[in-house]
C-alpha cells in the first residue's frame, strides 16, 4: 500500500524474485465523507487477492495495512516510514489533534500544487518532478479525509506480527519517536524510492523469515 496520495508507482524500483513472490500493488480509493478508517479498509479488502498475505505499507499506507490486519488473517505486516501507534506521532501531530490545525489546511490547493510550486520556486525542479510522478491522488475530499484520519488514529499498541523499517533522517516521523524498528542509515521519508537497493537486498528475507 503506497503512502498518502501516492500511486503504486512508488514501488517501481522494488524487484522481488518472481519465483518466490506474487506481488500485488494496492491503490487508494476515494473515501466517503466522514468514513471511518475501518469502513474504508473494508472496501479495500476487494484488492487483496491472496489468503494469509504479507502486507507492506509505506507511511499512511503502513497505518492502513495495520487496520486491514484487523479484518483478515495476515502472515505478517511490514511498514516503512510509518508508525505502529499514535504514541510514535511527532509533537506537531499530537498538537494538531488537539487544536484541529490540520483542518485549516487548504487541501484544495493540492490539486494545483505542482503548478503553484513551479511558479513560486518553493521546491527544487527534481522534487516537483517527483511530486508530479508519484503523487497521483489529488482529490480534496481524499486529502481532508486522509489527514483527519491519521491525526485521529487511535491505535495505542503495536501489533505482534509487524516489522517496522524506518530511516534515521525521516522528517515526517522523526526517528526519535520511533521504537523497535530496523533503522536505515540516511533513510528519509521517501527512501522506498531513493534507497530501493536496500529494500531489494533485505525485503525478501524479511518476508520469508518466521
PyMOL CGO cylinders between C-alpha atoms (Angstrom):
from pymol import cmd
from pymol.cgo import CYLINDER

trace = [
    CYLINDER, 0.00, 0.00, 0.00, 1.59, 3.31, -1.05, 0.3, 1, 1, 1, 1, 1, 1,
    CYLINDER, 1.59, 3.31, -1.05, 1.83, 6.41, 1.11, 0.3, 1, 1, 1, 1, 1, 1,
    CYLINDER, 1.83, 6.41, 1.11, -0.71, 9.19, 1.41, 0.3, 1, 1, 1, 1, 1, 1,
    CYLINDER, -0.71, 9.19, 1.41, -1.89, 10.39, -2.02, 0.3, 1, 1, 1, 1, 1, 1,
    CYLINDER, -1.89, 10.39, -2.02, 0.80, 8.31, -3.72, 0.3, 1, 1, 1, 1, 1, 1,
    CYLINDER, 0.80, 8.31, -3.72, 0.35, 5.90, -6.60, 0.3, 1, 1, 1, 1, 1, 1,
    CYLINDER, 0.35, 5.90, -6.60, 1.68, 2.32, -6.63, 0.3, 1, 1, 1, 1, 1, 1,
    CYLINDER, 1.68, 2.32, -6.63, 4.41, 3.66, -8.90, 0.3, 1, 1, 1, 1, 1, 1,
    CYLINDER, 4.41, 3.66, -8.90, 6.46, 4.43, -5.78, 0.3, 1, 1, 1, 1, 1, 1,
    CYLINDER, 6.46, 4.43, -5.78, 7.27, 0.70, -5.81, 0.3, 1, 1, 1, 1, 1, 1,
    CYLINDER, 7.27, 0.70, -5.81, 8.56, 0.72, -9.39, 0.3, 1, 1, 1, 1, 1, 1,
    CYLINDER, 8.56, 0.72, -9.39, 12.17, 0.02, -8.35, 0.3, 1, 1, 1, 1, 1, 1,
    CYLINDER, 12.17, 0.02, -8.35, 11.31, -2.70, -5.84, 0.3, 1, 1, 1, 1, 1, 1,
    CYLINDER, 11.31, -2.70, -5.84, 12.10, -6.01, -7.53, 0.3, 1, 1, 1, 1, 1, 1,
    CYLINDER, 12.10, -6.01, -7.53, 11.31, -9.18, -5.60, 0.3, 1, 1, 1, 1, 1, 1,
    CYLINDER, 11.31, -9.18, -5.60, 12.21, -12.59, -7.10, 0.3, 1, 1, 1, 1, 1, 1,
    CYLINDER, 12.21, -12.59, -7.10, 9.20, -13.58, -9.20, 0.3, 1, 1, 1, 1, 1, 1,
    CYLINDER, 9.20, -13.58, -9.20, 9.74, -17.30, -8.50, 0.3, 1, 1, 1, 1, 1, 1,
    CYLINDER, 9.74, -17.30, -8.50, 9.28, -16.68, -4.77, 0.3, 1, 1, 1, 1, 1, 1,
    CYLINDER, 9.28, -16.68, -4.77, 6.74, -13.87, -4.58, 0.3, 1, 1, 1, 1, 1, 1,
    CYLINDER, 6.74, -13.87, -4.58, 3.47, -12.90, -6.16, 0.3, 1, 1, 1, 1, 1, 1,
    CYLINDER, 3.47, -12.90, -6.16, 3.30, -9.12, -5.78, 0.3, 1, 1, 1, 1, 1, 1,
    CYLINDER, 3.30, -9.12, -5.78, 0.02, -7.23, -5.89, 0.3, 1, 1, 1, 1, 1, 1,
    CYLINDER, 0.02, -7.23, -5.89, 0.02, -3.43, -5.75, 0.3, 1, 1, 1, 1, 1, 1,
    CYLINDER, 0.02, -3.43, -5.75, -2.85, -1.76, -3.94, 0.3, 1, 1, 1, 1, 1, 1,
    CYLINDER, -2.85, -1.76, -3.94, -4.30, 1.63, -4.79, 0.3, 1, 1, 1, 1, 1, 1,
    CYLINDER, -4.30, 1.63, -4.79, -6.15, 4.35, -2.93, 0.3, 1, 1, 1, 1, 1, 1,
    CYLINDER, -6.15, 4.35, -2.93, -9.88, 4.65, -3.48, 0.3, 1, 1, 1, 1, 1, 1,
    CYLINDER, -9.88, 4.65, -3.48, -11.88, 7.80, -2.82, 0.3, 1, 1, 1, 1, 1, 1,
    CYLINDER, -11.88, 7.80, -2.82, -13.40, 7.83, 0.66, 0.3, 1, 1, 1, 1, 1, 1,
    CYLINDER, -13.40, 7.83, 0.66, -16.97, 8.55, 1.55, 0.3, 1, 1, 1, 1, 1, 1,
    CYLINDER, -16.97, 8.55, 1.55, -17.33, 11.77, 3.53, 0.3, 1, 1, 1, 1, 1, 1,
    CYLINDER, -17.33, 11.77, 3.53, -16.67, 11.15, 7.24, 0.3, 1, 1, 1, 1, 1, 1,
    CYLINDER, -16.67, 11.15, 7.24, -15.95, 7.47, 6.54, 0.3, 1, 1, 1, 1, 1, 1,
    CYLINDER, -15.95, 7.47, 6.54, -14.27, 5.60, 9.37, 0.3, 1, 1, 1, 1, 1, 1,
    CYLINDER, -14.27, 5.60, 9.37, -10.90, 4.01, 8.71, 0.3, 1, 1, 1, 1, 1, 1,
    CYLINDER, -10.90, 4.01, 8.71, -12.46, 0.59, 9.39, 0.3, 1, 1, 1, 1, 1, 1,
    CYLINDER, -12.46, 0.59, 9.39, -15.20, 1.10, 6.80, 0.3, 1, 1, 1, 1, 1, 1,
    CYLINDER, -15.20, 1.10, 6.80, -12.65, 2.40, 4.31, 0.3, 1, 1, 1, 1, 1, 1,
    CYLINDER, -12.65, 2.40, 4.31, -10.49, -0.68, 4.83, 0.3, 1, 1, 1, 1, 1, 1,
    CYLINDER, -10.49, -0.68, 4.83, -13.49, -2.98, 4.41, 0.3, 1, 1, 1, 1, 1, 1,
    CYLINDER, -13.49, -2.98, 4.41, -13.88, -1.53, 0.91, 0.3, 1, 1, 1, 1, 1, 1,
    CYLINDER, -13.88, -1.53, 0.91, -10.15, -2.01, 0.28, 0.3, 1, 1, 1, 1, 1, 1,
    CYLINDER, -10.15, -2.01, 0.28, -10.43, -5.74, 1.00, 0.3, 1, 1, 1, 1, 1, 1,
    CYLINDER, -10.43, -5.74, 1.00, -11.52, -6.30, -2.60, 0.3, 1, 1, 1, 1, 1, 1,
    CYLINDER, -11.52, -6.30, -2.60, -7.95, -5.51, -3.66, 0.3, 1, 1, 1, 1, 1, 1,
    CYLINDER, -7.95, -5.51, -3.66, -6.40, -8.30, -1.58, 0.3, 1, 1, 1, 1, 1, 1,
    CYLINDER, -6.40, -8.30, -1.58, -6.12, -11.37, -3.79, 0.3, 1, 1, 1, 1, 1, 1,
    CYLINDER, -6.12, -11.37, -3.79, -4.38, -13.91, -1.53, 0.3, 1, 1, 1, 1, 1, 1,
    CYLINDER, -4.38, -13.91, -1.53, -5.09, -15.73, 1.70, 0.3, 1, 1, 1, 1, 1, 1,
    CYLINDER, -5.09, -15.73, 1.70, -2.84, -15.02, 4.68, 0.3, 1, 1, 1, 1, 1, 1,
    CYLINDER, -2.84, -15.02, 4.68, -0.85, -12.34, 2.82, 0.3, 1, 1, 1, 1, 1, 1,
    CYLINDER, -0.85, -12.34, 2.82, 2.18, -10.35, 3.86, 0.3, 1, 1, 1, 1, 1, 1,
    CYLINDER, 2.18, -10.35, 3.86, 1.02, -6.73, 3.81, 0.3, 1, 1, 1, 1, 1, 1,
    CYLINDER, 1.02, -6.73, 3.81, 3.52, -3.96, 3.14, 0.3, 1, 1, 1, 1, 1, 1,
    CYLINDER, 3.52, -3.96, 3.14, 2.61, -0.31, 3.64, 0.3, 1, 1, 1, 1, 1, 1,
    CYLINDER, 2.61, -0.31, 3.64, 4.50, 2.96, 3.32, 0.3, 1, 1, 1, 1, 1, 1,
    CYLINDER, 4.50, 2.96, 3.32, 3.77, 5.96, 5.58, 0.3, 1, 1, 1, 1, 1, 1,
    CYLINDER, 3.77, 5.96, 5.58, -0.05, 6.32, 5.85, 0.3, 1, 1, 1, 1, 1, 1,
    CYLINDER, -0.05, 6.32, 5.85, -0.21, 3.08, 3.87, 0.3, 1, 1, 1, 1, 1, 1,
    CYLINDER, -0.21, 3.08, 3.87, 1.50, 1.47, 6.87, 0.3, 1, 1, 1, 1, 1, 1,
    CYLINDER, 1.50, 1.47, 6.87, -1.38, 2.61, 9.06, 0.3, 1, 1, 1, 1, 1, 1,
    CYLINDER, -1.38, 2.61, 9.06, -3.84, 1.20, 6.53, 0.3, 1, 1, 1, 1, 1, 1,
    CYLINDER, -3.84, 1.20, 6.53, -2.24, -2.27, 6.44, 0.3, 1, 1, 1, 1, 1, 1,
    CYLINDER, -2.24, -2.27, 6.44, -2.39, -2.42, 10.23, 0.3, 1, 1, 1, 1, 1, 1,
    CYLINDER, -2.39, -2.42, 10.23, -6.10, -1.67, 10.08, 0.3, 1, 1, 1, 1, 1, 1,
    CYLINDER, -6.10, -1.67, 10.08, -6.55, -4.25, 7.31, 0.3, 1, 1, 1, 1, 1, 1,
    CYLINDER, -6.55, -4.25, 7.31, -4.93, -6.86, 9.55, 0.3, 1, 1, 1, 1, 1, 1,
    CYLINDER, -4.93, -6.86, 9.55, -7.83, -6.39, 11.98, 0.3, 1, 1, 1, 1, 1, 1,
    CYLINDER, -7.83, -6.39, 11.98, -10.21, -7.53, 9.24, 0.3, 1, 1, 1, 1, 1, 1,
    CYLINDER, -10.21, -7.53, 9.24, -8.47, -10.61, 7.85, 0.3, 1, 1, 1, 1, 1, 1,
    CYLINDER, -8.47, -10.61, 7.85, -5.71, -13.08, 8.80, 0.3, 1, 1, 1, 1, 1, 1,
    CYLINDER, -5.71, -13.08, 8.80, -2.25, -11.96, 7.66, 0.3, 1, 1, 1, 1, 1, 1,
    CYLINDER, -2.25, -11.96, 7.66, 1.09, -13.72, 7.86, 0.3, 1, 1, 1, 1, 1, 1,
    CYLINDER, 1.09, -13.72, 7.86, 2.86, -10.52, 8.81, 0.3, 1, 1, 1, 1, 1, 1,
    CYLINDER, 2.86, -10.52, 8.81, 2.99, -6.80, 8.14, 0.3, 1, 1, 1, 1, 1, 1,
    CYLINDER, 2.99, -6.80, 8.14, 5.95, -4.70, 7.06, 0.3, 1, 1, 1, 1, 1, 1,
    CYLINDER, 5.95, -4.70, 7.06, 5.61, -0.97, 7.49, 0.3, 1, 1, 1, 1, 1, 1,
    CYLINDER, 5.61, -0.97, 7.49, 8.07, 1.52, 6.00, 0.3, 1, 1, 1, 1, 1, 1,
    CYLINDER, 8.07, 1.52, 6.00, 8.50, 5.18, 7.02, 0.3, 1, 1, 1, 1, 1, 1,
    CYLINDER, 8.50, 5.18, 7.02, 5.39, 4.84, 9.15, 0.3, 1, 1, 1, 1, 1, 1,
    CYLINDER, 5.39, 4.84, 9.15, 4.23, 4.44, 12.76, 0.3, 1, 1, 1, 1, 1, 1,
    CYLINDER, 4.23, 4.44, 12.76, 3.00, 1.50, 14.83, 0.3, 1, 1, 1, 1, 1, 1,
    CYLINDER, 3.00, 1.50, 14.83, 0.79, 3.53, 17.17, 0.3, 1, 1, 1, 1, 1, 1,
    CYLINDER, 0.79, 3.53, 17.17, -0.24, 7.10, 17.86, 0.3, 1, 1, 1, 1, 1, 1,
    CYLINDER, -0.24, 7.10, 17.86, 2.41, 7.17, 20.58, 0.3, 1, 1, 1, 1, 1, 1,
    CYLINDER, 2.41, 7.17, 20.58, 5.01, 7.43, 17.81, 0.3, 1, 1, 1, 1, 1, 1,
    CYLINDER, 5.01, 7.43, 17.81, 3.47, 10.59, 16.37, 0.3, 1, 1, 1, 1, 1, 1,
    CYLINDER, 3.47, 10.59, 16.37, 5.68, 13.68, 16.46, 0.3, 1, 1, 1, 1, 1, 1,
    CYLINDER, 5.68, 13.68, 16.46, 4.66, 16.52, 18.75, 0.3, 1, 1, 1, 1, 1, 1,
    CYLINDER, 4.66, 16.52, 18.75, 3.17, 18.60, 15.92, 0.3, 1, 1, 1, 1, 1, 1,
    CYLINDER, 3.17, 18.60, 15.92, 0.71, 15.82, 15.05, 0.3, 1, 1, 1, 1, 1, 1,
    CYLINDER, 0.71, 15.82, 15.05, -0.38, 15.48, 18.67, 0.3, 1, 1, 1, 1, 1, 1,
    CYLINDER, -0.38, 15.48, 18.67, -0.86, 19.23, 18.82, 0.3, 1, 1, 1, 1, 1, 1,
    CYLINDER, -0.86, 19.23, 18.82, -2.90, 19.19, 15.63, 0.3, 1, 1, 1, 1, 1, 1,
    CYLINDER, -2.90, 19.19, 15.63, -5.24, 16.60, 17.11, 0.3, 1, 1, 1, 1, 1, 1,
    CYLINDER, -5.24, 16.60, 17.11, -5.99, 18.95, 20.00, 0.3, 1, 1, 1, 1, 1, 1,
    CYLINDER, -5.99, 18.95, 20.00, -6.14, 22.19, 18.03, 0.3, 1, 1, 1, 1, 1, 1,
    CYLINDER, -6.14, 22.19, 18.03, -7.62, 20.79, 14.78, 0.3, 1, 1, 1, 1, 1, 1,
    CYLINDER, -7.62, 20.79, 14.78, -4.97, 22.80, 12.92, 0.3, 1, 1, 1, 1, 1, 1,
    CYLINDER, -4.97, 22.80, 12.92, -4.89, 20.23, 10.12, 0.3, 1, 1, 1, 1, 1, 1,
    CYLINDER, -4.89, 20.23, 10.12, -8.48, 21.12, 9.25, 0.3, 1, 1, 1, 1, 1, 1,
    CYLINDER, -8.48, 21.12, 9.25, -7.36, 24.66, 8.43, 0.3, 1, 1, 1, 1, 1, 1,
    CYLINDER, -7.36, 24.66, 8.43, -5.01, 23.46, 5.69, 0.3, 1, 1, 1, 1, 1, 1,
    CYLINDER, -5.01, 23.46, 5.69, -6.23, 24.47, 2.20, 0.3, 1, 1, 1, 1, 1, 1,
    CYLINDER, -6.23, 24.47, 2.20, -6.24, 20.94, 0.78, 0.3, 1, 1, 1, 1, 1, 1,
    CYLINDER, -6.24, 20.94, 0.78, -7.98, 22.23, -2.37, 0.3, 1, 1, 1, 1, 1, 1,
    CYLINDER, -7.98, 22.23, -2.37, -4.57, 23.65, -3.36, 0.3, 1, 1, 1, 1, 1, 1,
    CYLINDER, -4.57, 23.65, -3.36, -3.15, 20.11, -3.55, 0.3, 1, 1, 1, 1, 1, 1,
    CYLINDER, -3.15, 20.11, -3.55, -4.83, 19.71, -6.92, 0.3, 1, 1, 1, 1, 1, 1,
    CYLINDER, -4.83, 19.71, -6.92, -2.71, 22.53, -8.33, 0.3, 1, 1, 1, 1, 1, 1,
    CYLINDER, -2.71, 22.53, -8.33, 0.37, 22.12, -6.15, 0.3, 1, 1, 1, 1, 1, 1,
    CYLINDER, 0.37, 22.12, -6.15, 2.71, 21.19, -8.98, 0.3, 1, 1, 1, 1, 1, 1,
    CYLINDER, 2.71, 21.19, -8.98, 1.82, 24.31, -10.96, 0.3, 1, 1, 1, 1, 1, 1,
    CYLINDER, 1.82, 24.31, -10.96, 1.99, 26.58, -7.91, 0.3, 1, 1, 1, 1, 1, 1,
    CYLINDER, 1.99, 26.58, -7.91, 5.36, 25.16, -6.86, 0.3, 1, 1, 1, 1, 1, 1,
    CYLINDER, 5.36, 25.16, -6.86, 6.75, 25.63, -10.36, 0.3, 1, 1, 1, 1, 1, 1,
    CYLINDER, 6.75, 25.63, -10.36, 5.89, 29.31, -10.41, 0.3, 1, 1, 1, 1, 1, 1,
    CYLINDER, 5.89, 29.31, -10.41, 6.77, 30.10, -6.81, 0.3, 1, 1, 1, 1, 1, 1,
    CYLINDER, 6.77, 30.10, -6.81, 10.01, 28.08, -6.86, 0.3, 1, 1, 1, 1, 1, 1,
    CYLINDER, 10.01, 28.08, -6.86, 9.29, 26.71, -3.40, 0.3, 1, 1, 1, 1, 1, 1,
    CYLINDER, 9.29, 26.71, -3.40, 10.64, 23.32, -4.45, 0.3, 1, 1, 1, 1, 1, 1,
    CYLINDER, 10.64, 23.32, -4.45, 13.63, 22.26, -6.49, 0.3, 1, 1, 1, 1, 1, 1,
    CYLINDER, 13.63, 22.26, -6.49, 12.76, 21.06, -10.02, 0.3, 1, 1, 1, 1, 1, 1,
    CYLINDER, 12.76, 21.06, -10.02, 13.65, 17.45, -9.15, 0.3, 1, 1, 1, 1, 1, 1,
    CYLINDER, 13.65, 17.45, -9.15, 11.25, 17.48, -6.19, 0.3, 1, 1, 1, 1, 1, 1,
    CYLINDER, 11.25, 17.48, -6.19, 8.49, 18.94, -8.35, 0.3, 1, 1, 1, 1, 1, 1,
    CYLINDER, 8.49, 18.94, -8.35, 9.13, 16.20, -10.90, 0.3, 1, 1, 1, 1, 1, 1,
    CYLINDER, 9.13, 16.20, -10.90, 8.92, 13.57, -8.14, 0.3, 1, 1, 1, 1, 1, 1,
    CYLINDER, 8.92, 13.57, -8.14, 5.66, 15.08, -6.87, 0.3, 1, 1, 1, 1, 1, 1,
    CYLINDER, 5.66, 15.08, -6.87, 4.10, 15.04, -10.33, 0.3, 1, 1, 1, 1, 1, 1,
    CYLINDER, 4.10, 15.04, -10.33, 5.26, 11.48, -10.95, 0.3, 1, 1, 1, 1, 1, 1,
    CYLINDER, 5.26, 11.48, -10.95, 4.34, 9.76, -7.70, 0.3, 1, 1, 1, 1, 1, 1,
    CYLINDER, 4.34, 9.76, -7.70, 1.53, 11.74, -6.05, 0.3, 1, 1, 1, 1, 1, 1,
    CYLINDER, 1.53, 11.74, -6.05, -1.50, 10.89, -8.14, 0.3, 1, 1, 1, 1, 1, 1,
    CYLINDER, -1.50, 10.89, -8.14, -4.42, 11.29, -5.72, 0.3, 1, 1, 1, 1, 1, 1,
    CYLINDER, -4.42, 11.29, -5.72, -5.18, 15.00, -5.52, 0.3, 1, 1, 1, 1, 1, 1,
    CYLINDER, -5.18, 15.00, -5.52, -8.87, 14.98, -4.71, 0.3, 1, 1, 1, 1, 1, 1,
    CYLINDER, -8.87, 14.98, -4.71, -9.56, 17.41, -1.80, 0.3, 1, 1, 1, 1, 1, 1,
    CYLINDER, -9.56, 17.41, -1.80, -12.09, 15.00, -0.27, 0.3, 1, 1, 1, 1, 1, 1,
    CYLINDER, -12.09, 15.00, -0.27, -9.39, 12.32, -0.08, 0.3, 1, 1, 1, 1, 1, 1,
    CYLINDER, -9.39, 12.32, -0.08, -6.79, 14.70, 1.35, 0.3, 1, 1, 1, 1, 1, 1,
    CYLINDER, -6.79, 14.70, 1.35, -9.16, 16.05, 4.00, 0.3, 1, 1, 1, 1, 1, 1,
    CYLINDER, -9.16, 16.05, 4.00, -10.15, 12.50, 4.94, 0.3, 1, 1, 1, 1, 1, 1,
    CYLINDER, -10.15, 12.50, 4.94, -6.58, 11.17, 4.98, 0.3, 1, 1, 1, 1, 1, 1,
    CYLINDER, -6.58, 11.17, 4.98, -5.19, 13.99, 7.12, 0.3, 1, 1, 1, 1, 1, 1,
    CYLINDER, -5.19, 13.99, 7.12, -8.04, 13.82, 9.61, 0.3, 1, 1, 1, 1, 1, 1,
    CYLINDER, -8.04, 13.82, 9.61, -7.89, 10.01, 9.73, 0.3, 1, 1, 1, 1, 1, 1,
    CYLINDER, -7.89, 10.01, 9.73, -4.20, 9.73, 10.52, 0.3, 1, 1, 1, 1, 1, 1,
    CYLINDER, -4.20, 9.73, 10.52, -4.24, 12.61, 13.03, 0.3, 1, 1, 1, 1, 1, 1,
    CYLINDER, -4.24, 12.61, 13.03, -7.07, 10.87, 14.91, 0.3, 1, 1, 1, 1, 1, 1,
    CYLINDER, -7.07, 10.87, 14.91, -5.75, 7.32, 14.60, 0.3, 1, 1, 1, 1, 1, 1,
    CYLINDER, -5.75, 7.32, 14.60, -6.40, 5.73, 17.99, 0.3, 1, 1, 1, 1, 1, 1,
    CYLINDER, -6.40, 5.73, 17.99, -4.11, 2.68, 17.95, 0.3, 1, 1, 1, 1, 1, 1,
    CYLINDER, -4.11, 2.68, 17.95, -2.02, 2.72, 21.12, 0.3, 1, 1, 1, 1, 1, 1,
    CYLINDER, -2.02, 2.72, 21.12, -0.26, -0.65, 20.91, 0.3, 1, 1, 1, 1, 1, 1,
    CYLINDER, -0.26, -0.65, 20.91, 1.72, -2.12, 18.04, 0.3, 1, 1, 1, 1, 1, 1,
    CYLINDER, 1.72, -2.12, 18.04, 0.57, -5.47, 16.57, 0.3, 1, 1, 1, 1, 1, 1,
    CYLINDER, 0.57, -5.47, 16.57, 2.74, -8.50, 17.29, 0.3, 1, 1, 1, 1, 1, 1,
    CYLINDER, 2.74, -8.50, 17.29, 3.37, -9.71, 13.75, 0.3, 1, 1, 1, 1, 1, 1,
    CYLINDER, 3.37, -9.71, 13.75, 4.84, -6.45, 12.47, 0.3, 1, 1, 1, 1, 1, 1,
    CYLINDER, 4.84, -6.45, 12.47, 8.24, -5.41, 11.12, 0.3, 1, 1, 1, 1, 1, 1,
    CYLINDER, 8.24, -5.41, 11.12, 8.99, -1.70, 11.09, 0.3, 1, 1, 1, 1, 1, 1,
    CYLINDER, 8.99, -1.70, 11.09, 11.63, -0.26, 8.74, 0.3, 1, 1, 1, 1, 1, 1,
    CYLINDER, 11.63, -0.26, 8.74, 12.48, 3.39, 9.33, 0.3, 1, 1, 1, 1, 1, 1,
    CYLINDER, 12.48, 3.39, 9.33, 15.04, 5.91, 8.13, 0.3, 1, 1, 1, 1, 1, 1,
    CYLINDER, 15.04, 5.91, 8.13, 17.11, 7.82, 10.66, 0.3, 1, 1, 1, 1, 1, 1,
    CYLINDER, 17.11, 7.82, 10.66, 16.64, 11.02, 8.63, 0.3, 1, 1, 1, 1, 1, 1,
    CYLINDER, 16.64, 11.02, 8.63, 12.85, 10.90, 8.24, 0.3, 1, 1, 1, 1, 1, 1,
    CYLINDER, 12.85, 10.90, 8.24, 11.47, 14.45, 8.75, 0.3, 1, 1, 1, 1, 1, 1,
    CYLINDER, 11.47, 14.45, 8.75, 7.80, 13.38, 8.79, 0.3, 1, 1, 1, 1, 1, 1,
    CYLINDER, 7.80, 13.38, 8.79, 8.06, 10.74, 11.50, 0.3, 1, 1, 1, 1, 1, 1,
    CYLINDER, 8.06, 10.74, 11.50, 11.38, 11.53, 13.24, 0.3, 1, 1, 1, 1, 1, 1,
    CYLINDER, 11.38, 11.53, 13.24, 13.33, 8.51, 14.42, 0.3, 1, 1, 1, 1, 1, 1,
    CYLINDER, 13.33, 8.51, 14.42, 13.48, 9.85, 18.00, 0.3, 1, 1, 1, 1, 1, 1,
    CYLINDER, 13.48, 9.85, 18.00, 9.79, 8.99, 18.40, 0.3, 1, 1, 1, 1, 1, 1,
    CYLINDER, 9.79, 8.99, 18.40, 10.08, 5.50, 16.87, 0.3, 1, 1, 1, 1, 1, 1,
    CYLINDER, 10.08, 5.50, 16.87, 10.68, 2.32, 18.88, 0.3, 1, 1, 1, 1, 1, 1,
    CYLINDER, 10.68, 2.32, 18.88, 11.68, -1.21, 17.87, 0.3, 1, 1, 1, 1, 1, 1,
    CYLINDER, 11.68, -1.21, 17.87, 12.49, -0.71, 14.21, 0.3, 1, 1, 1, 1, 1, 1,
    CYLINDER, 12.49, -0.71, 14.21, 15.06, -1.72, 11.63, 0.3, 1, 1, 1, 1, 1, 1,
    CYLINDER, 15.06, -1.72, 11.63, 16.94, 1.53, 11.03, 0.3, 1, 1, 1, 1, 1, 1,
    CYLINDER, 16.94, 1.53, 11.03, 18.13, 2.52, 7.56, 0.3, 1, 1, 1, 1, 1, 1,
    CYLINDER, 18.13, 2.52, 7.56, 21.07, 4.89, 7.89, 0.3, 1, 1, 1, 1, 1, 1,
    CYLINDER, 21.07, 4.89, 7.89, 20.47, 8.08, 5.91, 0.3, 1, 1, 1, 1, 1, 1,
    CYLINDER, 20.47, 8.08, 5.91, 16.95, 6.97, 5.01, 0.3, 1, 1, 1, 1, 1, 1,
    CYLINDER, 16.95, 6.97, 5.01, 14.37, 9.72, 4.54, 0.3, 1, 1, 1, 1, 1, 1,
    CYLINDER, 14.37, 9.72, 4.54, 10.59, 9.56, 4.25, 0.3, 1, 1, 1, 1, 1, 1,
    CYLINDER, 10.59, 9.56, 4.25, 10.89, 8.72, 0.54, 0.3, 1, 1, 1, 1, 1, 1,
    CYLINDER, 10.89, 8.72, 0.54, 13.53, 6.03, 0.93, 0.3, 1, 1, 1, 1, 1, 1,
    CYLINDER, 13.53, 6.03, 0.93, 11.26, 3.46, -0.75, 0.3, 1, 1, 1, 1, 1, 1,
    CYLINDER, 11.26, 3.46, -0.75, 12.20, 5.37, -3.91, 0.3, 1, 1, 1, 1, 1, 1,
    CYLINDER, 12.20, 5.37, -3.91, 15.74, 6.60, -3.39, 0.3, 1, 1, 1, 1, 1, 1,
    CYLINDER, 15.74, 6.60, -3.39, 17.06, 3.71, -1.27, 0.3, 1, 1, 1, 1, 1, 1,
    CYLINDER, 17.06, 3.71, -1.27, 15.39, 0.93, -3.27, 0.3, 1, 1, 1, 1, 1, 1,
    CYLINDER, 15.39, 0.93, -3.27, 18.60, -1.11, -3.41, 0.3, 1, 1, 1, 1, 1, 1,
    CYLINDER, 18.60, -1.11, -3.41, 18.45, -1.58, 0.38, 0.3, 1, 1, 1, 1, 1, 1,
    CYLINDER, 18.45, -1.58, 0.38, 14.91, -2.92, 0.09, 0.3, 1, 1, 1, 1, 1, 1,
    CYLINDER, 14.91, -2.92, 0.09, 15.71, -5.19, -2.85, 0.3, 1, 1, 1, 1, 1, 1,
    CYLINDER, 15.71, -5.19, -2.85, 18.51, -6.68, -0.80, 0.3, 1, 1, 1, 1, 1, 1,
    CYLINDER, 18.51, -6.68, -0.80, 16.68, -7.09, 2.52, 0.3, 1, 1, 1, 1, 1, 1,
    CYLINDER, 16.68, -7.09, 2.52, 12.95, -7.39, 1.84, 0.3, 1, 1, 1, 1, 1, 1,
    CYLINDER, 12.95, -7.39, 1.84, 12.95, -10.99, 0.53, 0.3, 1, 1, 1, 1, 1, 1,
    CYLINDER, 12.95, -10.99, 0.53, 14.45, -12.40, 3.72, 0.3, 1, 1, 1, 1, 1, 1,
    CYLINDER, 14.45, -12.40, 3.72, 12.30, -10.20, 5.95, 0.3, 1, 1, 1, 1, 1, 1,
    CYLINDER, 12.30, -10.20, 5.95, 9.20, -11.54, 4.19, 0.3, 1, 1, 1, 1, 1, 1,
    CYLINDER, 9.20, -11.54, 4.19, 10.30, -15.17, 4.42, 0.3, 1, 1, 1, 1, 1, 1,
    CYLINDER, 10.30, -15.17, 4.42, 11.55, -15.19, 7.99, 0.3, 1, 1, 1, 1, 1, 1,
    CYLINDER, 11.55, -15.19, 7.99, 9.18, -16.71, 10.55, 0.3, 1, 1, 1, 1, 1, 1,
]
cmd.load_cgo(trace, "trace")
